[in-house]
Each structure stands twice: as structure tokens, then as C-alpha cells.
Amino acid sequence: MTQNIEQMLKKVDEKRYVLDVRGYSCPYPQLFLAQALKAVEKESLLEILTDNPPSTETLPRSIRNNKQEYIGTEVVQPGVWKITAKKITA
């Protein structure tokens, strides 16, 4: 891993964070997601940006496996997706 979570995770406003995992393929997005979920506050939204098509399936599953709420996936631009989660447990 060439970056640490502090470089990839940005707080954009009260209770909203963006995790930019563009350029990474599996399993790194899931590893970064797990670290980010530990770092953000309960009741926060976490928006994950990815350009790795398999992550659009694996990240929602990882969110649920971590006992958090999967909100949805949307296309930000061609080849880039935003996957939104809500941290509901500590």
C-alpha cells in the first residue's frame, strides 16, 4: 500500500467523509474501507470513490459484513462510482 488511511480519508463536513480508493484494485479497497469505518464517527456518512468495477459489488458486501448500513451506489462519471455507507455501530 502506497498511502495510509489519513491521506485517503477526508472529512468534508459535519458527519460526512470521502474515502478515495481510485487506482486501487481488490483487496485494497476493502482493507481501506475497514480502516475508514474504524476512523469515522458513529452516524457519519462515508462516501467511497472507486474506479474498480468489481468494487461496486464487493464494497457494499463489505459494508454490510462490517454491520454498517449500505446506502447506495451511483455513477459519478464514466468509470467512477460513489458508494455510500452510514456508520451505525461503534
N, C-alpha and C positions, 0 to 999 in steps of 0.2 A: 504494500500500500504506500503510495507516494504522498498522501496527505493525511492529516489527522482530522478527527471529527470537528475540532474547533474551527478549522479552515473551511469546512464544508457546510456547517450548520450556522445559519444566520437568523437572528431574531429580527423580524420585520415590523412587528408592532406588538402590543399587549396580547399575549397568549397566541401568537402566530409565528411560526418558524418555517424556514425553507431549507431543505436539505438537497444540495445539488450533487447528484451522482452521475451526471452526464460524463461519458467517456469511460465508464466502468461497466464491466460485464460480470455475470454471476461467477462467484458468490459474493462479490464485494458489495453490491447494493444492499443485500440482506444484512451483511455484517455492519455496514454503516447505519442502516435503519435501526438495528438493535441498540447500537450505541446512542443514536439520537433519541430514541424513546426513553432511555435512561436519563438523558440530559435535560429534556424539556419538562416543564411543569405540568401537573395534572390539569385536565380541562383545556389544554392547549391544542391548537391545530398544527399539524405537521404536513407541509406540502413537499413532496419529493419529486424532483425533476429528473427524468431519465430519458436517455436516447437508446436504451437497450430494449428491443421489443419483448424478449422473454420476461423482463422485469415487470411488465404490465400484468403478468399473471402471477409471478412469484411474490412480488411485494404485497399485494392485497392479502395473499395467503399468510405471509409472514406477519402482517399487521394483526390479523385475527389470531394467529398462533401465539402472539405476544399479549393476548387478552385486551387488545385495543379495538377501537371502532374504525372500520374502513368506511370512508365517506363516498369516494368515487374516483374515477379516472377520467381525465379529459385530455384531448389533443391541444397542446399549446401552439405548436407549429408543426409542419410536416416532419415526422421523425422524432418529435419530442413530446413527451407526455408528462402530465402533472397528476400524481397520485396523492390523494388527501386522506389523512388519518386524524383521528382525535384520540388523545391520550385520556383514557377514562379510569385507569387504575394507576396507583403509585408505582 
